[in-house]
C-alpha cells in the first residue's frame, strides 16, 4: 500500500491507467475533460485519446459518475466513434461520491481525487487540489471495492 499525494495522483494513477490490459473502472463525483501529456509529443491531449487507444486494444472501460459530464468532456467523447459505440461505458448515479480507479482487477486507487485535472494533479502547482489517497494491490480491498462498484453500476 502506498500513500498518494497531490501531483503523484497523475504520476501513479493516470500512468497506471495507460498501462491497463483488461479493464479500467473509475468512480468519480465530477467528470470533466482531463488532459494528460501525450506519449510522443509531450503536449497535453485529452485523456479520451488514451481511452480510445485502450478501447481499440479491447480494454473494458467504465466510468461511474454523479454529475453530468462537462461540455468539454462530452464534446471530446462525442468526437470518438469507438468510445460512443460502447468502448467507454458511462453510468450516472447522483449519489456517487466515492473516488476509485480499479485497473485490471489488480491495482486500486482509493482517495479524494475526482477524475479531473485539478483532482489528479495535471494542473499547475497553484491550480491543483490538495488530494490524498492510497494505491494498493491488496486482494481483499480490491474485491470489496470491485463488488461495491459493480453493485452501484448495476443499480443495486
N, C-alpha and C positions, 0 to 999 in steps of 0.2 A: 504494500500500500504506500502511496506517495501523496503528500500534500501538494496541491497546485495553487499558485497564487498569480493573480493579475495576468501579465503577458504570457506566463507559462501555459495558460489555457490554450493560446494559439499554438505554441510550440509543441505541446504534448497532445492535445485533443484533436485539433484540426489536422495535424500531421498524421496521427493515427487513423483518422477517417480516410485520408488519401491512400493509405496502405491496405484498406479493407479488401477482403477477398470474397466474403459471403454475404455479410449483412451490416447495415448501419441503421440503428433505431435511435431517434432523437426525440426527447420530450423537452418542451420549452413553453414558457408563457407567451413570449413575443417572437414573432417570426419576421425578420427583416432581411433585406439583401445584405449578405455578408461578403466582403471582398477579401481575397487572400492572394499572397504573392503567386504569380504564375510560375510554373515549373521551368520554362525555358527563358522567358523574358525577364522575370523578376518584377514586372509590372503587376499591379493588383488587378485581379479578374474576379468575376462573380464566382462564389463557391458552387453555384449551379453548373459551372463548367466542369468542376471536379465531379459533381454528382452525375452529370451527363456521361462522363467517361466511365464512372463506376457502373452506371446502368448499362452501358454498352458491353461491359465485361460481365454482366449477369449478377451484379451485387444487388441484393434486396435493399431498398431504401424506403424508410418510413419516417415521417415526422408527425408527431402528436403535438398539437399546439392549442393555446387558449384563444388568442385574439386573431382577428382576420390578418392574413399576411399583409405586409406593407405594399403599397402600389408598386414600388420599385421591384420588390421580390416577385410580385405577381406578373409584371411585365417581362421580367427576365425568365421566369418559369414558362410563361406562355410562348416565348420565343424558342423553346426547346421541345420539338415534337416528341422525342423519345421519352422525356420526363412527363409530358402531358398525357401520353398514351399509357401511363402506368409505371414508367421507370422510376418515378418518385411518387410514392403514395402519401397523401396528406389527409389528416383527420383532425377536425376541430372539436374540442370539448372545452367549453367556457370555464370549467372548474380546474383545469390542469394548471398547476403552478410549479410542479416538480421540474427540475432540470437534470437531465440524464442523457448520456450518449453511450450506447452499447455497440461495440464493434466486434463482429464475427462471433458473438456469444462468448468472447474470451477476454475482453477488456471493457471496463466500466469506468465512466466519469460520472460522478455524482457530486453536485455542488450548487452554487448560487448563480452561475452564469447562464443567461439566456443565449440562444443561438443568434447573436447579433455581433457586430463589430466591436461595440463598446463592451459587451459582456465577455467576448472571447479574446480580447486584447489586441485586436487588429488595428485599433485606433492609436493615435499618438499618446505619449505618456500623460499629457494634460487633458485627454479626452476620453480615456478608457475608464471603465468602472473598477472599483476595488472589489475583487472577487476571491472566493476561496472554494476549494473543492478537493476531492480525492480522485486518484486514478488507482484502480486495483484490478487484479486478475483473480481475486478470491471467488471460488466457485459458489459458495453459499450466498454471498452478496449478489453475484451475477444472477443466480437462479431466482432470488427474491425480487430483484428489480425487473428482470425479464417477465416474470409472472405478473407483476403489478402492471407493467407497461402493456402487456398483451391483454390483460383483463380490461384496462381502460380503452384500448384500441377496439376491442370487441363490444364495448358499451356496457360492460357488466356493472 
